[in-house]
Amino acid sequence: MHKVWAVIRREFIERVRTKWFWVATLVGPLFFAAIMVIPVLMARSGGVRQIAVVDDTPNEFGTRVAEELSTGRSFRARRVEAGLGVLDSLTAAVEAKALDGFLILPSDVVETGRAEYRGSNVSSMQAVEDLQRGLNRLIVKARLEREGVNPAVVDRAQIRILLDTKKISRGRTTAESAGGSFIMAYIMAVLLFMAILLYGVNVMSSVLEEKTNRIMEVLVSSLKPFEMMLGKVLGAGSVSLLQFLIWALSARLLMSQRGALLRAMGAGGENAGGGFQMPPIPGSTIAVFLAFFLGGFLLYSAMFAAVGAMSRNEQEARQAQQPVTFVLMIAYLSIFALTNDPNSAFSRTLSMVPFTSPIAMPVRWTAGSLPLGEVLISVAILIAGIAGVTWVAARIYRVGILMTGKRPTLKELVRWVRA
Amino acid sequence: MSAPVVRVDNVTKRFAGHTAVDGLSLSVPPGTLYGLLGPNGAGKTTTIRMLMDIYEPDSGSIRLFDTDRGGRAHSQRIGYLPEERGLYPRMRVLDVLVFLAEAKGVARRIARVQALEWLDRLGLADWRLRRVSDLSKGMQQKVQFISTILHDPDLIVLDEPFSGLDPVNSQVLRDTVVDARRRGKTILFSTHIMEHAEKLCDQLCIIARGKKLVDGALPAVKQMHGGKHVVVAFDGSQGAAARIFADRRLVARVEDFGGGGQEAELELAPGADAQEILRALIESGARLLRFELVTPSLHKIFVDLVGPDAAKAAAVPNA
């Protein structure tokens, strides 16, 4: 055990000392901060849009439109009387970037509901939507008023309807929204996939390093191959946990400082226009995530260790790892099927098979309500799978690490395992 | 006599297609410098790997320190320098040494102290925090060598230790090995270069094609397999040397009669006494400058036993 501990420590310390580790560790929070802040900044990009409302209506409807638009945060609008050459001069102003765009209200806009916007940037969905919504409100209001409806009644009738979705999860109604739980499931799947793949490949290249640098022989004379593999896998695994911990803490910190951060970026006050809102993550979800990450990591890194052991160099290893990566991809690529119908036969199967369950089960758990029993069965199958795969991998590892000839064929691999 | 440190008993190891070691038996007594000699491909490395638990023998048994547990179980007492050497290039020198010692079961604290002491002794103290890849090849060899003996093992196993070593490190290695032997440690090393073996070994075993040809103490092997040789040099008169040398009861073969007939090397006939030749020469009136009993070189024995072809192959290091 002392020997395994030495391998774990070496693996851990050498890995944490690499530049790669710190780059990845720092990129995580930066990425997180970016997805938090960038949507907000994008919504505010260029700050307020300066637009003109070209009014051709008989009753200066354009004035009301300009006022209405200006009350929002997106636009500063001023009314321009329609006339000869107005469009040309406004176009020139847009060209010269003195103006972001202009809204053309034809004389019959209230009747037809047709208007036109010309601007330097018409691809901002948010801006176009704001424009359309504001205009819509006013036109509906104008039409109703024309029919003699009390303006106050019209205002009350136009209070927007918000459909608030809440998930029923394990007998309780949670505050999670549908979109939120999909995003959570998606982020989880990406994290699991990336982490299992990256750290698995790390184990592989670490085995390969010992092979190509011919350290293997001294190691094998002091350590059992299984001890070497175990130490490697656990060492790399603890590095990944450390990295997750740093990421989780920095994410928490960023979330709690979100307002201050956004203000610092000049993006306005609390809850400023959308952005990524992290739904609250229940402890049970974190537990499921960690349990299946660890299981998946152990399962896959044992396979990657065997791949490293049976390859002579990086190129060979890259080829030999493809089947392993492919199996891992199956679950990853099934995210949409899993979130759409977490309880279909397909989803259930994926979350039970040990090679796909490390990704599929946490996704299902987040996307829908799952009985705890099902999760426990999946964990049990996963543990059995790890034991089986590790046994096979250790036998391949044992023979492979001392092999110097060409890469073994499938038939030879089977013989190694049986030997 | 105490039990041998290493005892190999009728061990056979086959690989796909060929038998690398074939019914080999040998035993290494404690406190000896034991040479495992043979041409390339003789099975030296395979034998050593079986001692170290890297390979399992197909049949036969191996005992280390009089137990039936293999090299891995005894890793704390064994220092092993494999033929193929390597270190972690990105690790720091001190860390590599401590890790390799820990892998053998040595406590971290002790490993550190020992590593620093050895680095100091071999002039690498200033390099202890540098990466292995920053070191020259010669320095890396020293680090590798320190990792072999850092834990003061009772048995040192060296597979072709001199191959690839520069002369300075060769000497460091030799000194350390001799010093370890003086302190009662047992050393087993393999080589195909007989000059190394002749200078160092107490005991040896010559193998070829996986089979043992001869083993035992160096003088005994020389005596048994080389026969006795006499070098004779005359100072003027040769007396009846030509007649005496032709006497097949005394002289089996005259190897060399050069220098204008002033010098000769004789191989004595089996059972013949060198003193008889000396007396006969003096009685015949020969004046002698030199009359010396010599043993043949190990290289000659090796060539005789293995055959010239194999020996030629062996003369090319690491071919």
HADDOCK unambig.tbl for C-alpha pairs under 7 A between the chains (distance, minus, plus):
assign (segid A and resid 2 and name CA) (segid B and resid 105 and name CA) 6.87 0.50 0.50
assign (segid A and resid 3 and name CA) (segid B and resid 102 and name CA) 6.36 0.50 0.50
assign (segid A and resid 3 and name CA) (segid B and resid 103 and name CA) 5.02 0.50 0.50
assign (segid A and resid 3 and name CA) (segid B and resid 105 and name CA) 6.03 0.50 0.50
assign (segid A and resid 6 and name CA) (segid B and resid 99 and name CA) 6.64 0.50 0.50
assign (segid A and resid 6 and name CA) (segid B and resid 102 and name CA) 6.15 0.50 0.50
assign (segid A and resid 6 and name CA) (segid B and resid 103 and name CA) 6.39 0.50 0.50
assign (segid A and resid 213 and name CA) (segid B and resid 86 and name CA) 5.24 0.50 0.50
assign (segid A and resid 213 and name CA) (segid B and resid 87 and name CA) 6.40 0.50 0.50
assign (segid A and resid 213 and name CA) (segid B and resid 88 and name CA) 6.82 0.50 0.50
assign (segid A and resid 214 and name CA) (segid B and resid 84 and name CA) 6.27 0.50 0.50
assign (segid A and resid 214 and name CA) (segid B and resid 85 and name CA) 5.85 0.50 0.50
assign (segid A and resid 214 and name CA) (segid B and resid 86 and name CA) 4.75 0.50 0.50
assign (segid A and resid 215 and name CA) (segid B and resid 85 and name CA) 6.68 0.50 0.50
assign (segid A and resid 215 and name CA) (segid B and resid 86 and name CA) 4.87 0.50 0.50
assign (segid A and resid 215 and name CA) (segid B and resid 87 and name CA) 5.60 0.50 0.50
assign (segid A and resid 217 and name CA) (segid B and resid 82 and name CA) 6.83 0.50 0.50
assign (segid A and resid 218 and name CA) (segid B and resid 80 and name CA) 6.95 0.50 0.50
assign (segid A and resid 218 and name CA) (segid B and resid 82 and name CA) 6.84 0.50 0.50
assign (segid A and resid 220 and name CA) (segid B and resid 54 and name CA) 6.23 0.50 0.50
assign (segid A and resid 221 and name CA) (segid B and resid 52 and name CA) 5.34 0.50 0.50
assign (segid A and resid 221 and name CA) (segid B and resid 53 and name CA) 6.05 0.50 0.50
assign (segid A and resid 221 and name CA) (segid B and resid 54 and name CA) 5.93 0.50 0.50
assign (segid A and resid 221 and name CA) (segid B and resid 71 and name CA) 6.69 0.50 0.50
assign (segid A and resid 221 and name CA) (segid B and resid 72 and name CA) 5.34 0.50 0.50
assign (segid A and resid 222 and name CA) (segid B and resid 72 and name CA) 4.85 0.50 0.50
assign (segid A and resid 222 and name CA) (segid B and resid 75 and name CA) 5.30 0.50 0.50
assign (segid A and resid 222 and name CA) (segid B and resid 103 and name CA) 6.06 0.50 0.50
assign (segid A and resid 222 and name CA) (segid B and resid 104 and name CA) 5.05 0.50 0.50
assign (segid A and resid 223 and name CA) (segid B and resid 72 and name CA) 6.61 0.50 0.50
assign (segid A and resid 223 and name CA) (segid B and resid 103 and name CA) 6.53 0.50 0.50
